[in-house]
């Protein structure tokens, strides 16, 4: 029997209030957020008997053991010795994978979509664009961190969204273990927009957007070469502030990736031409018509961040959208990483991966698009993305195929620490699932 509609409305309201409050407890509920080293399980852990997708040289192993020590993978393999005194987890019949990674989210930036005071992902001040840095606004106590974490998400790129400028600002890589040290890398990339959105911000034309982007890159290089003269007011005025120019210099030099959101095939081609012309380290985001120019993307060795669930032609630049986009790009040789662009439901990342498999993407490639591929794209491959000795122990134990909706995460480890499998949502569920019993103490009248 379904719950009464007013009950679900009440739960939704309570969850929103809890989000806004951001307190450690609300009527007995905990935030289920940061996990301190003092409360985390410590020592050596051996996960035994599982099917392990290492995503490394060892490949996929049946009835294998993973040994975790001091936050890192100590050993992975079949028949390996379990260290004396290790805590053993029997994972027979289960699957172990690296932790999942969402390559574009707003986790820690957006708490309640309908409340402006909890949204920090967009800057509308056109004097602060490229220099805008999400790391300064991240909330490590966001209740959305455990909401996504208990679904197997262990890392993410947090990206800004464009305000009045083509340049949205700089993003960061975070881990979802909680605590004030959630930053893994910052800045990780500059984010910009072209296509219809870029044209609108540039005055109406795609050509105008490209002109503004080229001008900003030129100014950044000129500023870097003549900074002393500029400080003496002996240089021409620039289109951006000095803080924006400072932020753009590593992008213009090809040192920091430029993530460009584009959808239409011709916009993808324009972005590729710009990257070749300026020797930029380009990453494409969205690319719903990317399959039409997949060979060009592959030849340029430009990775693509995409949401495989996007298939609706919601505007003219997405007329070629298809659920086969991921499969077609992969067949052409394009490196893929999956993204959601979400904060509340980044956990749906693996649902999108499963749908990509249903529409032709090989199963192993879908898993790579959430693990080892993002690690390579964001230059974290020496730390994350695969289960290999020496790498950080970010891993998930699943009770079945992780790309199936009926499968759940049983245990999640981040930096070798076992995460609590609870969130504000599970606590609300547990409070209200037995409506026939007495109300919680908070509802008792004095």
C-alpha positions as CSV (number, residue, x, y, z in Angstrom):
1,X,0.0,0.0,0.0
2,X,1.4,3.4,-0.9
3,X,1.8,6.0,1.8
4,X,-0.7,8.9,2.0
5,X,0.3,11.8,-0.2
6,X,0.4,14.2,2.8
7,X,2.9,12.0,4.5
8,X,5.3,12.2,1.6
9,X,4.8,15.9,1.5
10,X,5.6,16.1,5.2
11,X,8.8,14.0,4.8
12,X,9.9,16.2,1.9
13,X,9.3,19.3,3.9
14,X,11.2,18.0,6.9
15,X,14.1,17.0,4.7
16,X,14.2,20.5,3.2
17,X,14.1,22.1,6.6
18,X,16.9,19.8,7.7
19,X,18.9,20.8,4.7
20,X,18.5,24.5,5.4
21,X,19.2,24.1,9.1
22,X,22.4,22.2,8.4
23,X,22.6,21.3,12.1
24,X,24.0,18.1,13.6
25,X,20.6,17.0,14.8
26,X,17.0,17.8,14.3
27,X,14.5,16.2,16.7
28,X,16.9,13.3,17.3
29,X,18.1,12.9,13.7
30,X,21.8,13.0,12.9
31,X,23.4,14.6,9.9
32,X,25.2,11.3,9.0
33,X,27.9,13.4,7.6
34,X,31.6,13.6,8.4
35,X,33.3,10.6,9.8
36,X,36.2,11.3,12.1
37,X,39.3,9.2,12.3
38,X,38.6,8.5,16.0
39,X,35.2,6.9,15.2
40,X,36.3,5.2,12.0
41,X,37.3,1.5,11.9
42,X,41.1,1.2,11.8
43,X,43.7,-1.4,11.2
44,X,44.0,-3.9,8.4
45,X,40.9,-5.1,6.5
46,X,40.7,-8.1,4.3
47,X,37.7,-8.4,1.9
48,X,37.4,-12.1,0.9
49,X,35.6,-14.2,-1.6
50,X,34.3,-11.5,-3.9
51,X,34.3,-10.9,-7.6
52,X,36.7,-8.0,-7.9
53,X,36.8,-5.6,-10.8
54,X,40.2,-4.2,-10.3
55,X,40.2,-2.0,-13.5
56,X,43.9,-2.5,-13.4
57,X,46.4,-5.0,-14.9
58,X,44.9,-7.8,-12.9
59,X,41.6,-7.4,-14.6
60,X,38.5,-9.1,-13.1
61,X,39.1,-11.7,-10.4
62,X,36.7,-14.3,-9.0
63,X,36.8,-15.4,-5.4
64,X,39.5,-12.8,-4.8
65,X,40.8,-11.0,-1.7
66,X,41.4,-7.2,-1.3
67,X,43.6,-6.2,1.6
68,X,43.4,-2.6,2.9
69,X,45.9,-1.1,5.2
70,X,46.6,2.5,6.3
71,X,44.1,3.9,3.8
72,X,45.6,2.2,0.8
73,X,45.3,-1.0,-1.1
74,X,48.0,-3.4,0.2
75,X,47.2,-6.4,-2.0
76,X,44.6,-7.7,-4.5
77,X,44.5,-11.2,-5.8
78,X,43.5,-14.9,-5.5
79,X,44.8,-17.0,-2.7
80,X,46.8,-14.2,-1.1
81,X,47.6,-14.4,2.6
82,X,45.5,-12.5,5.0
83,X,47.7,-10.6,7.5
84,X,47.5,-11.6,11.1
85,X,45.0,-9.7,13.1
86,X,43.2,-8.3,10.1
87,X,39.5,-7.7,10.2
88,X,37.9,-10.0,7.7
89,X,34.8,-9.2,5.6
90,X,33.2,-12.2,3.9
91,X,32.1,-11.0,0.5
92,X,31.2,-14.3,-1.1
93,X,28.5,-13.8,-3.7
94,X,29.2,-10.1,-3.8
95,X,31.0,-7.7,-6.2
96,X,33.8,-5.3,-5.4
97,X,34.6,-2.3,-7.6
98,X,36.5,1.0,-7.2
99,X,34.4,3.8,-5.8
100,X,32.3,5.5,-8.3
101,X,33.2,9.0,-9.5
102,X,30.9,11.7,-11.0
103,X,32.8,14.0,-13.3
104,X,30.5,17.0,-13.0
105,X,28.3,17.7,-10.0
106,X,27.2,20.5,-7.6
107,X,27.7,18.5,-4.4
108,X,28.5,20.8,-1.6
109,X,27.5,23.8,-3.6
110,X,23.7,23.3,-3.7
111,X,21.7,22.1,-0.8
112,X,18.0,23.1,-1.5
113,X,17.3,24.1,-5.1
114,X,14.4,26.2,-4.1
115,X,16.3,28.3,-1.6
116,X,18.7,30.8,-3.0
117,X,20.8,31.0,0.2
118,X,21.8,27.4,-0.2
119,X,23.0,27.7,-3.8
120,X,26.6,28.7,-4.3
121,X,27.4,27.3,-7.8
122,X,26.8,30.4,-9.9
123,X,28.2,33.9,-9.8
124,X,26.2,36.7,-11.4
125,X,28.8,39.4,-11.0
126,X,30.3,39.9,-14.4
127,X,33.5,41.3,-12.8
128,X,34.3,37.9,-11.2
129,X,34.1,35.1,-13.7
130,X,37.2,33.0,-14.4
131,X,38.5,33.7,-10.9
132,X,35.4,32.3,-9.3
133,X,36.5,29.2,-7.4
134,X,34.0,26.7,-6.0
135,X,36.5,25.6,-3.3
136,X,35.7,28.8,-1.4
137,X,32.0,27.8,-1.1
138,X,32.1,24.1,-0.5
139,X,30.1,22.8,2.5
140,X,31.8,19.6,3.8
141,X,28.8,19.1,6.2
142,X,26.2,19.0,3.4
143,X,23.7,16.3,4.1
144,X,23.8,15.4,0.4
145,X,27.3,14.0,0.8
146,X,26.1,10.9,2.7
147,X,22.9,10.7,0.5
148,X,25.2,10.1,-2.5
149,X,27.9,8.2,-0.7
150,X,25.7,5.3,0.5
151,X,24.9,4.6,-3.2
152,X,28.6,4.0,-3.9
153,X,29.8,7.5,-5.0
154,X,33.2,8.2,-3.4
155,X,34.5,11.1,-5.5
156,X,33.3,13.9,-7.7
157,X,34.2,17.0,-9.6
158,X,32.3,20.0,-8.3
159,X,31.8,22.6,-11.0
160,X,30.4,26.1,-11.2
161,X,27.6,27.0,-13.6
162,X,27.8,30.1,-15.9
163,X,26.3,33.3,-14.6
164,X,26.5,36.4,-16.9
165,X,29.8,35.3,-18.5
166,X,30.9,32.5,-20.8
167,X,33.4,31.7,-18.1
168,X,31.8,30.0,-15.1
169,X,34.9,29.7,-13.0
170,X,37.1,26.9,-11.6
171,X,36.0,23.5,-10.3
172,X,37.5,21.1,-7.8
173,X,37.8,17.4,-7.1
174,X,36.4,16.2,-3.8
175,X,36.0,13.0,-1.9
176,X,32.8,12.1,-0.2
177,X,34.3,10.9,3.1
178,X,33.1,14.0,4.9
179,X,35.2,16.3,7.1
180,X,36.8,19.6,6.4
181,X,39.5,18.0,4.2
182,X,37.3,16.9,1.4
183,X,39.3,18.7,-1.3
184,X,41.4,16.4,-3.4
185,X,42.5,18.8,-6.1
186,X,41.7,22.5,-6.7
187,X,41.5,24.0,-9.2
188,X,41.0,21.0,-11.4
189,X,39.7,22.9,-14.5
190,X,38.2,26.0,-15.9
191,X,34.5,25.7,-16.9
192,X,33.0,27.6,-19.8
193,X,30.0,27.5,-22.1
194,X,29.5,27.9,-25.8
195,X,26.6,26.9,-28.1
196,X,23.1,28.5,-27.5
197,X,23.9,29.4,-23.9
198,X,27.2,31.0,-24.9
199,X,25.6,32.9,-27.7
200,X,23.0,34.3,-25.4
201,X,25.6,35.5,-22.9
202,X,27.7,37.0,-25.7
203,X,24.9,39.1,-27.2
204,X,23.1,36.6,-29.5
205,X,25.6,34.9,-31.8
206,X,27.8,31.8,-31.5
207,X,30.4,33.8,-33.4
208,X,30.3,36.5,-30.8
209,X,30.8,33.9,-28.0
210,X,33.9,32.5,-29.7
211,X,35.3,36.0,-30.2
212,X,34.9,36.8,-26.5
213,X,36.6,33.6,-25.5
214,X,39.5,34.2,-27.9
215,X,39.8,37.8,-26.6
216,X,39.9,36.6,-23.0
217,X,42.6,34.0,-23.8
218,X,44.7,36.6,-25.7
219,X,44.4,39.1,-22.8
220,X,45.5,36.4,-20.3
221,X,48.7,35.7,-22.3
222,X,49.4,39.4,-22.8
223,X,48.9,40.1,-19.1
224,X,51.2,37.3,-18.2
225,X,53.9,38.5,-20.5
226,X,53.6,42.2,-19.5
227,X,52.4,42.0,-15.9
228,X,54.9,44.6,-14.6
229,X,54.0,47.1,-17.3
230,X,50.3,46.6,-16.5
231,X,50.9,47.3,-12.9
232,X,52.6,50.5,-13.8
233,X,49.6,51.4,-16.0
234,X,51.7,51.2,-19.1
235,X,49.7,48.5,-20.9
236,X,46.4,48.6,-22.7
237,X,43.2,47.9,-20.7
238,X,42.0,44.3,-20.7
239,X,38.5,42.8,-21.1
240,X,38.7,41.0,-17.7
241,X,39.8,41.9,-14.2
242,X,43.4,41.0,-13.1
243,X,42.0,38.2,-10.9
244,X,40.2,36.7,-13.9
245,X,43.4,37.1,-16.0
246,X,45.5,35.4,-13.4
247,X,43.0,32.5,-13.3
248,X,43.0,32.2,-17.1
249,X,46.8,32.2,-17.6
250,X,47.3,28.4,-17.0
251,X,44.3,27.7,-19.2
252,X,45.7,29.8,-22.1
253,X,49.1,28.1,-21.7
254,X,47.5,24.7,-21.9
255,X,48.4,23.8,-18.3
256,X,44.9,23.7,-16.8
257,X,42.0,21.9,-18.6
258,X,39.2,24.0,-20.2
259,X,35.9,22.2,-19.9
260,X,33.5,23.6,-22.5
261,X,29.8,22.8,-22.4
262,X,28.5,22.2,-26.0
263,X,25.8,20.2,-27.5
264,X,25.4,20.8,-31.3
265,X,27.8,19.0,-33.6
266,X,28.9,22.2,-35.2
267,X,29.7,23.7,-31.7
268,X,31.8,20.6,-30.9
269,X,33.7,21.2,-34.1
270,X,34.2,24.9,-33.2
271,X,35.5,24.0,-29.8
272,X,37.9,21.5,-31.3
273,X,39.2,24.1,-33.8
274,X,39.8,26.6,-30.9
275,X,41.7,24.0,-28.9
276,X,43.9,23.1,-31.8
277,X,44.5,26.7,-32.7
278,X,45.4,27.7,-29.1
279,X,46.9,24.4,-27.9
280,X,44.4,24.2,-25.1
281,X,43.8,21.1,-22.9
282,X,40.1,20.7,-23.9
283,X,37.5,18.6,-22.3
284,X,34.0,18.5,-23.8
285,X,30.9,18.5,-21.6
286,X,27.4,17.4,-22.7
287,X,28.1,16.8,-26.4
288,X,24.6,15.3,-27.1
289,X,25.3,15.5,-30.8
290,X,28.9,14.4,-30.3
291,X,28.3,11.0,-32.0
292,X,27.9,12.9,-35.3
293,X,31.5,14.1,-35.1
294,X,32.9,11.3,-33.0
295,X,35.8,10.6,-35.3
296,X,37.0,14.2,-35.0
297,X,36.8,14.1,-31.2
298,X,38.7,10.9,-31.1
299,X,41.4,12.2,-33.5
300,X,41.9,15.3,-31.3
301,X,42.2,13.0,-28.2
302,X,39.6,15.1,-26.4
303,X,37.7,13.4,-23.6
304,X,33.9,13.8,-23.2
305,X,31.9,14.2,-20.1
306,X,28.3,13.1,-20.7
307,X,25.1,12.1,-19.1
308,X,24.0,9.0,-21.0
309,X,20.4,9.6,-20.0
310,X,20.1,12.7,-22.1
311,X,18.2,11.9,-25.3
312,X,15.4,14.5,-25.6
313,X,15.7,17.2,-28.3
314,X,14.7,19.9,-25.8
315,X,16.1,22.7,-28.1
316,X,17.5,23.1,-31.6
317,X,21.1,22.3,-30.5
318,X,20.0,18.8,-29.3
319,X,18.0,17.6,-32.2
320,X,20.4,14.7,-32.7
321,X,20.3,13.6,-29.0
322,X,20.2,9.8,-28.6
323,X,20.7,7.2,-25.9
324,X,23.3,5.6,-28.2
325,X,25.6,8.6,-27.9
326,X,27.9,6.9,-25.4
327,X,28.2,3.7,-27.4
328,X,28.9,5.5,-30.7
329,X,31.5,7.8,-29.1
330,X,33.2,4.7,-27.6
331,X,33.3,2.9,-30.9
332,X,35.0,5.8,-32.4
333,X,37.7,5.7,-29.7
334,X,36.6,8.6,-27.5
335,X,37.4,8.5,-23.8
336,X,34.2,8.9,-21.8
337,X,33.4,9.9,-18.3
338,X,29.9,9.9,-17.0
339,X,28.4,12.9,-15.1
340,X,25.0,13.9,-13.7
341,X,25.5,17.7,-13.1
342,X,23.4,17.1,-10.0
343,X,23.8,17.5,-6.2
344,X,20.9,15.5,-4.8
345,X,20.9,12.7,-7.3
346,X,24.5,12.3,-8.4
347,X,23.9,8.8,-7.0
348,X,21.9,8.0,-10.2
349,X,25.2,7.9,-12.1
350,X,25.2,4.1,-12.3
351,X,21.6,4.1,-13.6
352,X,22.8,6.2,-16.5
353,X,25.7,3.8,-17.0
354,X,23.3,0.8,-17.0
355,X,21.1,2.5,-19.7
356,X,24.2,3.2,-21.8
357,X,24.9,-0.5,-21.7
358,X,21.4,-1.2,-22.7
359,X,22.0,1.0,-25.8
360,X,25.2,-0.6,-26.9
361,X,28.1,0.5,-24.6
362,X,30.1,-2.5,-23.4
363,X,29.5,-3.3,-19.7
364,X,33.2,-2.9,-18.8
365,X,33.4,0.5,-20.5
366,X,30.4,1.8,-18.6
367,X,32.2,0.9,-15.3
368,X,35.4,2.5,-16.6
369,X,33.5,5.7,-17.3
370,X,32.7,6.0,-13.6
371,X,36.1,4.9,-12.3
372,X,39.4,4.7,-14.1
373,X,38.5,7.0,-17.0
374,X,37.7,10.0,-14.7
375,X,40.9,9.3,-12.8
376,X,42.9,9.6,-16.0
377,X,41.0,12.6,-17.3
378,X,41.5,14.5,-14.0
379,X,45.1,13.3,-13.6
380,X,44.4,11.2,-10.5
381,X,45.3,7.9,-12.0
382,X,48.2,7.4,-9.6
383,X,45.8,7.6,-6.7
384,X,42.3,6.6,-7.7
385,X,40.2,4.7,-10.3
386,X,41.4,1.2,-9.9
387,X,42.1,-1.4,-7.2
388,X,45.9,-1.8,-7.3
389,X,48.5,-2.0,-4.6
390,X,49.5,1.5,-3.4
391,X,46.4,3.3,-4.5
392,X,43.9,4.9,-2.1
393,X,41.4,2.4,-0.8
394,X,38.2,3.9,-2.3
395,X,36.0,0.9,-3.0
396,X,32.5,-0.4,-2.8
397,X,31.1,-3.9,-2.0
398,X,27.9,-4.5,-3.9
399,X,25.2,-7.2,-3.4
400,X,25.0,-7.8,-7.2
401,X,25.7,-6.1,-10.6
402,X,26.4,-2.5,-9.8
403,X,24.7,-1.4,-13.0
404,X,21.4,-3.0,-12.0
405,X,18.9,-0.8,-10.2
406,X,18.0,-3.6,-7.8
407,X,21.6,-3.8,-6.7
408,X,22.7,-1.8,-3.6
409,X,26.0,-0.9,-2.0
410,X,26.6,-3.0,1.1
411,X,29.7,-1.3,2.3
412,X,31.6,1.8,1.2
413,X,35.3,2.6,2.0
414,X,36.9,6.0,1.4
415,X,40.6,6.3,2.0
416,X,40.4,2.9,3.7
417,X,37.7,4.1,6.2
418,X,34.4,2.3,6.3
419,X,31.6,4.8,5.9
420,X,28.3,4.6,7.9
421,X,25.5,3.4,5.6
422,X,23.0,6.0,6.7
423,X,21.9,9.4,5.6
424,X,19.2,11.9,6.5
425,X,16.9,10.1,4.2
426,X,17.5,6.7,5.7
427,X,16.9,8.1,9.2
428,X,13.6,9.7,8.1
429,X,12.6,6.4,6.5
430,X,13.4,4.5,9.7
431,X,11.5,7.1,11.9
432,X,8.3,7.0,9.9
433,X,8.1,3.5,8.4
434,X,6.2,2.1,11.4
435,X,3.3,4.5,11.6
436,X,1.3,2.3,14.0
437,X,3.7,2.7,16.9
438,X,4.3,5.6,19.3
439,X,5.6,8.9,18.0
440,X,9.2,9.8,18.6
441,X,10.0,11.8,21.8
442,X,10.1,15.1,19.9
443,X,6.4,14.8,19.3
444,X,5.4,14.3,23.0
445,X,3.8,17.3,24.6
446,X,5.4,18.6,27.8
